[in-house]
Amino acid sequence: MSLDRSRELYNKARNFLPGGVSSPVRAIKPYPFYAESALGSKIRDIDGNEYIDYCLGYGPNILGHSHPGIRQAITTQLEKGWLYGTPTETEVDLAERIAGLYPGIDMLRFVSTGTEATMSALRAARGFTGKDKFIKIEGGFHGAHDAVLVKAGSGATTLGKPDSLGVPEDFTKHTLQVPFNDIESLTNAIEKNKEDLAALIIEPVMGNIGPVFPEGDYLKDVRKVTEENDVVLIFDEVITGFRLAMGGAQEYYGVTPDMTTLGKIVGGGMPIGVFGGKKEIIEMIAPSGSVYQAGTFSGSPASVAAGLAVLDVMEKEDFHKNLNAKGDVLRNGLSDIVEDLRLDYSVVGVASMFKIFFGDRPCNYQEVLKCDKEGYLKFFFKMLESGIFLPPSQFETNFLSTAHNEDDIEKTLLAYEANLR
């Protein structure tokens, strides 16, 4: 497999882009491959190599790449214009559909990124409660804004710098942390700080360190203790939204938060973010209230058009049943391989998410860090040479799309077996 053109372009990119990339998670050492095109389940690089893609833009492309329905919706919108600076009918339509699908959303605001969504959700929760502190889960990744860059997952963990330079201590002094799947620690933190505690923000499934899943009644217990202490519960469903079910993790696990953040899938692969929740909270947002939030590209017509198109496909009968069945086949095949090879590895996943941890199955951030990330990186390159593109980190989730077929899964399992061996 030749990557000569990618190597040359990376050497050029380092002169203009920090680390040669526009986001840290793309900084595959010694250099990344540069994509030229993608269609369905495949992605092709500028050197002509083709890969079966389980990264899928880190989750958004649940229908695969360049889905014709989404492409047509974007094209149609572009012919009408792509930035107005005014409200549009389509953003009202998409807002109504989202609110109808998510138990925890009465009203919502469109933004451009997941980072914006979580930042604004926390601001709204603080404005609503009049309190400053909030709790996040260790290893939870809620974007790249200052208050949440404390023991963050995703690229921050991969780089070994869970805290960022340039973030004043004053910006994080109100950020409290507890381990995932530890209701006792959460309860203690709430009781100790409830006089000035506005919110808990949590990924119901920790998507940026694995994934790692809630155990037993953990999420229901989280809902109970936050409700009893008047703490705003924010589900960060940027990854799990529309992935586990149409109503996200809150539908899948039967737990309704006070606020929800969405992104990725709901934009059909275009830039988008959403934060929403109970009416009395979201009405605090300007111009109806005094919590300020604004954005030039919020409710971008092209992103909204793509969002409506992806929902049109996903709302068809048995969509998640059929997609999740592929996930079952793949995870069962991986479990058989790990067992046959007598490896001390863990196959995890749910719905259309999957991963092999190079270690015991973790239930929190500290246990994830014990897994063999160097071994995983070597494995990543072997899989790439076999024509399989996985996220290049032990701390990222693999995703399936409706475009992946039986042949893709068979080739993938053969590659896993050969390279794990």
Rosetta blueprint (number, residue, H / E / L):
1 M L
2 S L
3 L L
4 D H
5 R H
6 S H
7 R H
8 E H
9 L H
10 Y H
11 N H
12 K H
13 A H
14 R L
15 N L
16 F L
17 L L
18 P H
19 G H
20 G H
21 V L
22 S L
23 S L
24 P H
25 V H
26 R H
27 A L
28 I L
29 K L
30 P L
31 Y L
32 P L
33 F L
34 Y L
35 A E
36 E E
37 S E
38 A E
39 L E
40 G E
41 S L
42 K E
43 I E
44 R E
45 D E
46 I L
47 D L
48 G L
49 N L
50 E E
51 Y E
52 I E
53 D E
54 Y L
55 C L
56 L L
57 G L
58 Y L
59 G L
60 P L
61 N L
62 I L
63 L L
64 G L
65 H E
66 S L
67 H L
68 P H
69 G H
70 I H
71 R H
72 Q H
73 A H
74 I H
75 T H
76 T H
77 Q H
78 L H
79 E H
80 K H
81 G L
82 W L
83 L L
84 Y L
85 G L
86 T L
87 P L
88 T L
89 E H
90 T H
91 E H
92 V H
93 D H
94 L H
95 A H
96 E H
97 R H
98 I H
99 A H
100 G H
101 L H
102 Y L
103 P L
104 G L
105 I L
106 D L
107 M E
108 L E
109 R E
110 F E
111 V E
112 S L
113 T L
114 G H
115 T H
116 E H
117 A H
118 T H
119 M H
120 S H
121 A H
122 L H
123 R H
124 A H
125 A H
126 R H
127 G H
128 F H
129 T H
130 G L
131 K L
132 D L
133 K E
134 F E
135 I E
136 K E
137 I E
138 E L
139 G L
140 G L
141 F L
142 H L
143 G L
144 A L
145 H L
146 D H
147 A H
148 V H
149 L L
150 V L
151 K L
152 A L
153 G L
154 S L
155 G H
156 A H
157 T H
158 T H
159 L L
160 G L
161 K L
162 P L
163 D L
164 S L
165 L L
166 G L
167 V L
168 P L
169 E H
170 D H
171 F H
172 T H
173 K L
174 H L
175 T E
176 L E
177 Q E
178 V E
179 P L
180 F L
181 N L
182 D L
183 I H
184 E H
185 S H
186 L H
187 T H
188 N H
189 A H
190 I H
191 E H
192 K H
193 N H
194 K H
195 E H
196 D H
197 L E
198 A E
199 A E
200 L E
201 I E
202 I E
203 E L
204 P L
205 V L
206 M E
207 G H
208 N H
209 I H
210 G L
211 P L
212 V E
213 F L
214 P L
215 E L
216 G L
217 D L
218 Y H
219 L H
220 K H
221 D H
222 V H
223 R H
224 K H
225 V H
226 T H
227 E H
228 E H
229 N L
230 D L
231 V L
232 V E
233 L E
234 I E
235 F E
236 D E
237 E L
238 V L
239 I L
240 T L
241 G E
242 F L
243 R L
244 L L
245 A E
246 M L
247 G L
248 G H
249 A H
250 Q H
251 E H
252 Y H
253 Y H
254 G L
255 V L
256 T L
257 P L
258 D L
259 M E
260 T E
261 T E
262 L E
263 G E
264 K H
265 I H
266 V H
267 G H
268 G L
269 G L
270 M L
271 P L
272 I L
273 G E
274 V E
275 F E
276 G E
277 G E
278 K L
279 K H
280 E H
281 I H
282 I H
283 E L
284 M L
285 I E
286 A L
287 P L
288 S L
289 G L
290 S L
291 V E
292 Y L
293 Q L
294 A L
295 G L
296 T L
297 F L
298 S L
299 G L
300 S L
301 P H
302 A H
303 S H
304 V H
305 A H
306 A H
307 G H
308 L H
309 A H
310 V H
311 L H
312 D H
313 V H
314 M H
315 E L
316 K L
317 E L
318 D L
319 F H
320 H H
321 K H
322 N H
323 L H
324 N H
325 A H
326 K H
327 G H
328 D H
329 V H
330 L H
331 R H
332 N H
333 G H
334 L H
335 S H
336 D H
337 I H
338 V H
339 E H
340 D H
341 L L
342 R L
343 L L
344 D L
345 Y L
346 S E
347 V E
348 V E
349 G E
350 V E
351 A L
352 S L
353 M E
354 F E
355 K E
356 I E
357 F E
358 F L
359 G L
360 D L
361 R L
362 P L
363 C L
364 N L
365 Y H
366 Q H
367 E H
368 V H
369 L L
370 K L
371 C L
372 D L
373 K H
374 E H
375 G H
376 Y H
377 L H
378 K H
379 F H
380 F H
381 F H
382 K H
383 M H
384 L H
385 E H
386 S L
387 G L
388 I E
389 F E
390 L L
391 P L
392 P L
393 S L
394 Q L
395 F L
396 E L
397 T L
398 N E
399 F E
400 L L
401 S L
402 T L
403 A L
404 H L
405 N L
406 E H
407 D H
408 D H
409 I H
410 E H
411 K H
412 T H
413 L H
414 L H
415 A H
416 Y H
417 E H
418 A H
419 N H
420 L H
421 R L
